[in-house]
């Protein structure tokens, strides 16, 4: 038997175990320390230009010393324990920011922290009945919580006839589990208005005060649950409140007149001459029904990423290019999207062949579907063979629409293509990314004129200007967005122990036909942190990114700067995301405005080092350089480094972050051994390109906090990246080949080594494994000329080890002028029995 081996490897036994026994999921980031989760901050925000106190609560907040905010201007000073004094300068723009705690266990998961312009007041119990309503000002933000089952909070304010009062409850949008309901009553207890969801599930009520007097607002949970985490911010006021904008998509480097829709936009309290970015504004009369309109000139800021810092963005908005517009006098920014395409406004005439708006390619179209059954139709000219990319934006702009796109013939009689919801959910329950906006590519069948039909599938009986949408049409050019999220089944930040590692899942949202490899790397890493580049191979949407802290790295918090790049596509920053809370069946996640990573905790008790490119020692050809190809096997050597050399428990290994085409494997390194191998088969259908994976290990280590008693730990390896190159042949075993062999028996294994890609040279095939298999021998076979099938003879000695033989394979070496160049393998399922 000729079996390749690796240099400096002692013989040991590895035992493969079933994948069903344990999985590659879960948190492999920390080997020690509890999960650091910030459950709530209360109050969940404050007024710009003021100081106030907040309390924070969560798990793993031991040794809490610092609160860290994504806005560097907001300051925090610890008073005692979990209580802090907050200072918000007047210059901080209104919006939602990320807040995290920093303690001995590192960074907590983030919570949304709001900055507003209204005076703030705390809820005061008892206020559970209309008759016990708490008195508040007519322009006020009230910080409260629905703390117990059945809790109801009531607030009373005085208003004058004709005032337009906007009452808004922030709960889901500040990461609270509260499912808020708002009701408004007059002084005699008659209910005037109710709302159960306006911005998503957060309610808003606007009403014109019918007469001078007192009014009462009731806040409660839809299903009458409650908890300390069910915090909210109730805003009552008559100041300008922008709800949405038209157009919602704005061309870069071009001043654009945008119409803001909302309430009190033209009231005496909002008659400034200059908008929030310094641009001039003009006033128009109140429009359709309840809405005010205000025209402003918008210039996209040079740094849209910083501008979007005051916006709380959902997971599905990862593929949007958002920025915030702040209207002077308004306490809430409005989201707009940036584009490099020329923006065209829809025309009022629709469904009329003579007046349909003809649009150029490329372009972005901004429109509104006011009526529930309204349809917008646009005409364009295209040439045969062009590949066009169409993408609609509705839900991702915060619009209450479910867009549907169709491409029709010029007469509208033939439908060539239809695009509906994007149901891809790359982030699962941790970062749900599916949405109702359509997108897709279309190959033009012939030169001519075509129509695009835009409609809203959820409709409605009432006219609603909020049904805003954008549509981009361009020739297909590859593009992508990339988001990194912590690998955990709970809310978590990026924490790494000295000498340890933390794992992120990198998600690639591919667009416009993008299918090639994407490289993700870190820039400007501080001392003590390492983050080698990784690859998302062709068509791969997820890959592991591992951050390592060197031994002896000093504790601290740094900002992680990641960039993604690919051939023919401009490099772009990698966004980061987080799970908000657990418990929702469809998940709850969002983007984060900052990217902090902390070195914290005790030194890691264990480290594993993975190597996917160890040279192979061969009896005929000497040291072989590894070359990976479809129809081959990646062998990963795993070294175990233990902080306590006396503790030598077994170590379970499994792959993590594998491309979906590559099947996972498991293996156990027995007690007392510090090196093992885990191998993965690369199917013949695997695309050529560069890929990355990592190895997860489970074992026990002494617990320094519990008298050195063993405790379970899970750690992650460094990333293994490898290039898959063009194969010369593919080895396949006869499906009817024997799968068992008795001690002392000889069996015949039929197989083929099919030459491909023009390879005609010699192929030497043999039985092989990463380490020597005691008691099993195989006689090598060499194919020459056009031979591509044969039989290999396998002999089991009388002392052969019983059981399944892990990672045994038929291994082929293709030579060119007697030099070993190509490799091909396939696993051989073989069990030794009595």
Secondary structure as GFF3:
##gff-version 3
##sequence-region A 1 834
A	DSSP	beta_strand	5	6	.	.	.	ID=ss1
A	DSSP	beta_strand	14	15	.	.	.	ID=ss2
A	DSSP	three_ten_helix	19	21	.	.	.	ID=ss3
A	DSSP	beta_strand	37	42	.	.	.	ID=ss4
A	DSSP	beta_strand	45	47	.	.	.	ID=ss5
A	DSSP	beta_strand	50	59	.	.	.	ID=ss6
A	DSSP	beta_strand	66	69	.	.	.	ID=ss7
A	DSSP	beta_strand	75	80	.	.	.	ID=ss8
A	DSSP	beta_strand	83	88	.	.	.	ID=ss9
A	DSSP	beta_strand	95	103	.	.	.	ID=ss10
A	DSSP	beta_strand	106	107	.	.	.	ID=ss11
A	DSSP	beta_strand	111	116	.	.	.	ID=ss12
A	DSSP	beta_strand	120	122	.	.	.	ID=ss13
A	DSSP	three_ten_helix	130	132	.	.	.	ID=ss14
A	DSSP	beta_strand	134	135	.	.	.	ID=ss15
A	DSSP	beta_strand	140	145	.	.	.	ID=ss16
A	DSSP	beta_strand	152	159	.	.	.	ID=ss17
A	DSSP	beta_strand	164	170	.	.	.	ID=ss18
A	DSSP	three_ten_helix	172	174	.	.	.	ID=ss19
A	DSSP	beta_strand	180	186	.	.	.	ID=ss20
A	DSSP	beta_strand	191	195	.	.	.	ID=ss21
A	DSSP	beta_strand	204	208	.	.	.	ID=ss22
A	DSSP	beta_strand	213	221	.	.	.	ID=ss23
A	DSSP	beta_strand	231	237	.	.	.	ID=ss24
A	DSSP	beta_strand	241	246	.	.	.	ID=ss25
A	DSSP	beta_strand	249	251	.	.	.	ID=ss26
A	DSSP	beta_strand	256	263	.	.	.	ID=ss27
A	DSSP	three_ten_helix	268	270	.	.	.	ID=ss28
A	DSSP	beta_strand	281	283	.	.	.	ID=ss29
A	DSSP	beta_strand	292	298	.	.	.	ID=ss30
A	DSSP	alpha_helix	304	307	.	.	.	ID=ss31
A	DSSP	three_ten_helix	308	310	.	.	.	ID=ss32
A	DSSP	three_ten_helix	315	319	.	.	.	ID=ss33
A	DSSP	beta_strand	322	325	.	.	.	ID=ss34
A	DSSP	beta_strand	334	339	.	.	.	ID=ss35
A	DSSP	beta_strand	343	345	.	.	.	ID=ss36
A	DSSP	beta_strand	357	358	.	.	.	ID=ss37
A	DSSP	beta_strand	363	368	.	.	.	ID=ss38
A	DSSP	beta_strand	375	382	.	.	.	ID=ss39
A	DSSP	beta_strand	387	393	.	.	.	ID=ss40
A	DSSP	three_ten_helix	395	397	.	.	.	ID=ss41
A	DSSP	beta_strand	403	409	.	.	.	ID=ss42
A	DSSP	beta_strand	415	419	.	.	.	ID=ss43
A	DSSP	beta_strand	439	443	.	.	.	ID=ss44
A	DSSP	beta_strand	448	456	.	.	.	ID=ss45
A	DSSP	beta_strand	468	475	.	.	.	ID=ss46
A	DSSP	beta_strand	479	486	.	.	.	ID=ss47
A	DSSP	beta_strand	494	496	.	.	.	ID=ss48
A	DSSP	beta_strand	501	511	.	.	.	ID=ss49
A	DSSP	beta_strand	518	523	.	.	.	ID=ss50
A	DSSP	beta_strand	529	530	.	.	.	ID=ss51
A	DSSP	beta_strand	534	536	.	.	.	ID=ss52
A	DSSP	beta_strand	542	549	.	.	.	ID=ss53
A	DSSP	beta_strand	556	559	.	.	.	ID=ss54
A	DSSP	beta_strand	561	566	.	.	.	ID=ss55
A	DSSP	beta_strand	569	573	.	.	.	ID=ss56
A	DSSP	beta_strand	575	579	.	.	.	ID=ss57
A	DSSP	beta_strand	589	592	.	.	.	ID=ss58
A	DSSP	beta_strand	596	599	.	.	.	ID=ss59
A	DSSP	beta_strand	606	611	.	.	.	ID=ss60
A	DSSP	beta_strand	616	618	.	.	.	ID=ss61
A	DSSP	beta_strand	622	624	.	.	.	ID=ss62
A	DSSP	beta_strand	628	629	.	.	.	ID=ss63
A	DSSP	beta_strand	632	642	.	.	.	ID=ss64
A	DSSP	beta_strand	651	656	.	.	.	ID=ss65
A	DSSP	beta_strand	666	669	.	.	.	ID=ss66
A	DSSP	beta_strand	675	682	.	.	.	ID=ss67
A	DSSP	beta_strand	689	702	.	.	.	ID=ss68
A	DSSP	beta_strand	710	716	.	.	.	ID=ss69
A	DSSP	beta_strand	720	725	.	.	.	ID=ss70
A	DSSP	beta_strand	729	733	.	.	.	ID=ss71
A	DSSP	beta_strand	740	742	.	.	.	ID=ss72
A	DSSP	beta_strand	746	755	.	.	.	ID=ss73
A	DSSP	beta_strand	763	768	.	.	.	ID=ss74
A	DSSP	beta_strand	776	778	.	.	.	ID=ss75
A	DSSP	beta_strand	781	783	.	.	.	ID=ss76
A	DSSP	beta_strand	789	796	.	.	.	ID=ss77
A	DSSP	beta_strand	803	804	.	.	.	ID=ss78
A	DSSP	beta_strand	809	816	.	.	.	ID=ss79
A	DSSP	beta_strand	819	827	.	.	.	ID=ss80
A	DSSP	beta_strand	831	833	.	.	.	ID=ss81
###
